Amino acid sequence: MQTPSIGVLIVEDDPVAASVYEQLIQSKLDFTIVGKAETAKATKQLLQVITPDLVLLDVQLPDANGIDLLFHIKQLDHHVDVILITASNDAQTVGEAKRGGAFSYMLKPIIVDRFFQTLEEYKAARTTGKPKSTDAERDIQRLFHHDKTGQPASNVGLRTSGPLPKGIDKHTLKNVEEALVHITESESLNAEQVGKRIGTSHSTARRYLEYLVSIGAVKVDVVYGHVGRPERRYKQAARK
C-alpha cells in the first residue's frame, strides 16, 4: 500500500521565495503542496478549510510575527508540524521556536541541500513515529553557544583544534575569517560582500559565516532596513 503524500502549506510573503520552495517541494514525490499564503490572516483562513501535515512558515510576515502564528497553528491542531524559515538565529527566536513546538528551522537564504535534508528528516520522523535528533537540533545548541559539556563556547574560530564538520574546508574557512579581520571594528559585511572578497558564491560564504557564528568566532547582526528584507551582517566576535 502506497504511503499518502505529505501535504505542505507554504506561508511566505515573498512570492519569489514561495515559488522556489514550491518547485523544490514538487520535485519530491512524497510531498504535495496543499496551499500557499502570504499573510497570517490568509493562513488562518486556509486552516479553516485544509489540514496540512506540514507548514513551512516564514517568521517575518507583514501582518504578524511567525512565532505567534506558530503557537496559533499548534493550538489549533497539535498534529500539524511546522518548520520555520527565518533570517534570524538569535537566542530568543530559537528559544520561542522550541517552546512553540516547531519541528525544525531553516535559515535564509535557503541552501537547497539543507532544504532537502530537513524534508528528509521530517519524513523519517513521520515514518518512525518518534522524534529524531536532527542537525537542526544540534545547530540550536551551537546557536546558544554551548559545547558538549553544556558550558558556553569560547570565541575560537580557527583557534579550535578539533575536526571541521562536513562541507567546511579549512582553507576557505581561513579566507572567510581573514576577510573579516581586515575591516574596522565599526564595520560589518554581508555574505555577498564576503563572497566577492574571497572569490566564492554568496551561499558558500554564508555557510562558512554561519559556521563561524555557531562556534562563537563571528558575531552576526540582523539589520532591518526601511525597504526590503532583513540583512544578516557579520564581524569578528570580541576575543575573551
Solvent accessible surface area in square Angstrom, and as a share of the most:
residue,aa,sasa,rsa
1,M,237,1.06
2,Q,163,0.73
3,T,114,0.66
4,P,106,0.67
5,S,52,0.34
6,I,10,0.05
7,G,8,0.08
8,V,0,0.00
9,L,0,0.00
10,I,1,0.00
11,V,1,0.00
12,E,2,0.01
13,D,39,0.20
14,D,38,0.19
15,P,88,0.55
16,V,107,0.62
17,A,20,0.16
18,A,9,0.07
19,S,42,0.27
20,V,67,0.39
21,Y,7,0.03
22,E,39,0.18
23,Q,115,0.51
24,L,28,0.14
25,I,0,0.00
26,Q,109,0.48
27,S,73,0.47
28,K,45,0.19
29,L,170,0.85
30,D,60,0.31
31,F,8,0.03
32,T,64,0.37
33,I,33,0.17
34,V,63,0.36
35,G,14,0.13
36,K,94,0.40
37,A,7,0.05
38,E,94,0.42
39,T,40,0.23
40,A,5,0.04
41,K,137,0.58
42,A,34,0.26
43,T,0,0.00
44,K,82,0.35
45,Q,106,0.47
46,L,45,0.22
47,L,19,0.09
48,Q,128,0.57
49,V,118,0.68
50,I,43,0.22
51,T,102,0.59
52,P,4,0.02
53,D,40,0.21
54,L,0,0.00
55,V,0,0.00
56,L,1,0.00
57,L,0,0.00
58,D,2,0.01
59,V,5,0.03
60,Q,64,0.28
61,L,17,0.08
62,P,93,0.58
63,D,75,0.39
64,A,38,0.29
65,N,71,0.36
66,G,0,0.00
67,I,15,0.07
68,D,94,0.48
69,L,3,0.01
70,L,0,0.00
71,F,70,0.29
72,H,55,0.25
73,I,2,0.01
74,K,37,0.16
75,Q,158,0.70
76,L,87,0.43
77,D,42,0.22
78,H,126,0.56
79,H,133,0.59
80,V,4,0.03
81,D,35,0.18
82,V,0,0.00
83,I,0,0.00
84,L,1,0.01
85,I,2,0.01
86,T,5,0.03
87,A,11,0.09
88,S,10,0.06
89,N,9,0.05
90,D,64,0.33
91,A,55,0.43
92,Q,142,0.63
93,T,23,0.13
94,V,5,0.03
95,G,28,0.27
96,E,48,0.22
97,A,8,0.06
98,K,100,0.42
99,R,166,0.61
100,G,7,0.07
101,G,37,0.36
102,A,21,0.16
103,F,45,0.19
104,S,6,0.04
105,Y,17,0.06
106,M,4,0.02
107,L,37,0.19
108,K,25,0.10
109,P,52,0.33
110,I,36,0.18
111,I,52,0.26
112,V,71,0.41
113,D,111,0.57
114,R,49,0.18
115,F,0,0.00
116,F,54,0.22
117,Q,67,0.30
118,T,0,0.00
119,L,0,0.00
120,E,72,0.32
121,E,13,0.06
122,Y,2,0.01
123,K,65,0.28
124,A,35,0.27
125,A,13,0.10
126,R,106,0.39
127,T,108,0.63
128,T,85,0.49
129,G,67,0.65
130,K,134,0.57
131,P,127,0.80
132,K,89,0.38
133,S,79,0.51
134,T,2,0.01
135,D,42,0.22
136,A,1,0.01
137,E,71,0.32
138,R,118,0.43
139,D,32,0.16
140,I,15,0.08
141,Q,87,0.39
142,R,88,0.32
143,L,20,0.10
144,F,59,0.25
145,H,68,0.30
146,H,77,0.34
147,D,67,0.35
148,K,210,0.89
149,T,104,0.61
150,G,42,0.40
151,Q,110,0.49
152,P,91,0.57
153,A,26,0.20
154,S,60,0.39
155,N,28,0.14
156,V,29,0.17
157,G,1,0.01
158,L,66,0.33
159,R,94,0.34
160,T,56,0.32
161,S,121,0.78
162,G,43,0.42
163,P,137,0.86
164,L,56,0.28
165,P,61,0.39
166,K,209,0.89
167,G,46,0.44
168,I,19,0.10
169,D,64,0.33
170,K,124,0.52
171,H,118,0.52
172,T,28,0.16
173,L,0,0.00
174,K,105,0.45
175,N,68,0.35
176,V,0,0.00
177,E,23,0.10
178,E,70,0.31
179,A,9,0.07
180,L,3,0.02
181,V,77,0.44
182,H,139,0.62
183,I,25,0.12
184,T,82,0.48
185,E,164,0.74
186,S,105,0.68
187,E,80,0.36
188,S,22,0.14
189,L,10,0.05
190,N,27,0.14
191,A,5,0.04
192,E,86,0.39
193,Q,68,0.30
194,V,0,0.00
195,G,1,0.01
196,K,153,0.65
197,R,133,0.48
198,I,38,0.19
199,G,70,0.67
200,T,46,0.27
201,S,62,0.40
202,H,75,0.33
203,S,50,0.33
204,T,32,0.19
205,A,0,0.00
206,R,11,0.04
207,R,91,0.33
208,Y,8,0.03
209,L,0,0.00
210,E,25,0.11
211,Y,31,0.12
212,L,0,0.00
213,V,7,0.04
214,S,11,0.07
215,I,23,0.12
216,G,4,0.04
217,A,4,0.03
218,V,4,0.02
219,K,105,0.45
220,V,29,0.17
221,D,52,0.27
222,V,39,0.22
223,V,67,0.38
224,Y,127,0.48
225,G,48,0.46
226,H,194,0.86
227,V,142,0.81
228,G,62,0.59
229,R,88,0.32
230,P,26,0.16
231,E,61,0.27
232,R,14,0.05
233,R,50,0.18
234,Y,1,0.00
235,K,47,0.20
236,Q,72,0.32
237,A,19,0.15
238,A,86,0.66
239,R,161,0.59
240,K,192,0.81
